Amino acid sequence: MTGTTGVQDGESVTLELLKQKMADFAKERNWEKYHSPRNLLLALVGEVGELSEIFQWKGEVPKGLPDWKEEEKVHLGEELSDVLLYLVRLSDMCGVDLGKAALRKIELNAIKYPKPSSE
Ligand SMILES: Nc1ccn([C@H]2C[C@H](O)[C@@H](COP(=O)(O)OP(=O)(O)OP(=O)(O)O)O2)c(=O)n1
């Protein structure tokens, strides 16, 4: 086990696990009434704003963020997670299977934007 995540070292974290953990989190606090699609969408947009603040005024940053302090990367991970968790919960509350929808969208993208033909 790793820390408090309940996930074994090397084990993938699935959307299904995140969905279940968010459902448990809301149920245990009697917060299901707050997790309506509209509320979750607004919360998601708010977290996207917090994520944007991290990059605001920094100019372009190189991939991998080599110059960032560890605490800045931890903060980034937290904001990315908030966005993901609200997205997963919003999808669940809308009855959308996010994993399957995303795979289908990748297929649609590939049809819309075909690979360049090899010369
Ligand atoms: N009604 C709520 C409130 C919070 N959360 C969960 C999902 C997010 O991962 C996280 C968001 O918590 P905060 O609203 O406290 O936001 P931050 O963690 O970003 O804190 P802050 O805005 O103080 O930086 O908690 C939730 O599921 N439902």
PDBQT file of the ligand as one rigid body, heavy atoms in Angstrom, charges set to zero:
ROOT
HETATM    1  N1  LIG A 201     -19.099  20.137  -1.831  1.00  0.00    +0.000 N 
HETATM    2  C1  LIG A 201     -17.874  19.636  -2.051  1.00  0.00    +0.000 A 
HETATM    3  C2  LIG A 201     -16.735  20.316  -1.612  1.00  0.00    +0.000 A 
HETATM    4  C3  LIG A 201     -15.500  19.756  -1.856  1.00  0.00    +0.000 A 
HETATM    5  N2  LIG A 201     -15.403  18.592  -2.520  1.00  0.00    +0.000 N 
HETATM    6  C4  LIG A 201     -14.092  17.996  -2.810  1.00  0.00    +0.000 C 
HETATM    7  C5  LIG A 201     -13.783  17.883  -4.279  1.00  0.00    +0.000 C 
HETATM    8  C6  LIG A 201     -12.510  18.659  -4.487  1.00  0.00    +0.000 C 
HETATM    9  O1  LIG A 201     -11.432  17.752  -4.744  1.00  0.00    +0.000 OA
HETATM   10  C7  LIG A 201     -12.242  19.382  -3.183  1.00  0.00    +0.000 C 
HETATM   11  C8  LIG A 201     -12.506  20.847  -3.263  1.00  0.00    +0.000 C 
HETATM   12  O2  LIG A 201     -12.382  21.386  -1.976  1.00  0.00    +0.000 OA
HETATM   13  P1  LIG A 201     -12.383  22.951  -1.713  1.00  0.00    +0.000 P 
HETATM   14  O3  LIG A 201     -13.663  23.551  -2.177  1.00  0.00    +0.000 OA
HETATM   15  O4  LIG A 201     -12.014  23.145  -0.276  1.00  0.00    +0.000 OA
HETATM   16  O5  LIG A 201     -11.281  23.520  -2.709  1.00  0.00    +0.000 OA
HETATM   17  P2  LIG A 201      -9.699  23.505  -2.571  1.00  0.00    +0.000 P 
HETATM   18  O6  LIG A 201      -9.235  22.179  -2.066  1.00  0.00    +0.000 OA
HETATM   19  O7  LIG A 201      -9.206  23.944  -3.924  1.00  0.00    +0.000 OA
HETATM   20  O8  LIG A 201      -9.381  24.582  -1.449  1.00  0.00    +0.000 OA
HETATM   21  P3  LIG A 201      -9.066  26.131  -1.645  1.00  0.00    +0.000 P 
HETATM   22  O9  LIG A 201     -10.127  26.671  -2.577  1.00  0.00    +0.000 OA
HETATM   23  O10 LIG A 201      -9.131  26.670  -0.244  1.00  0.00    +0.000 OA
HETATM   24  O11 LIG A 201      -7.710  26.187  -2.276  1.00  0.00    +0.000 OA
HETATM   25  O12 LIG A 201     -13.089  18.772  -2.210  1.00  0.00    +0.000 OA
HETATM   26  C9  LIG A 201     -16.543  17.940  -2.930  1.00  0.00    +0.000 A 
HETATM   27  O13 LIG A 201     -16.467  16.857  -3.509  1.00  0.00    +0.000 OA
HETATM   28  N3  LIG A 201     -17.767  18.492  -2.689  1.00  0.00    +0.000 NA
ENDROOT
TORSDOF 0
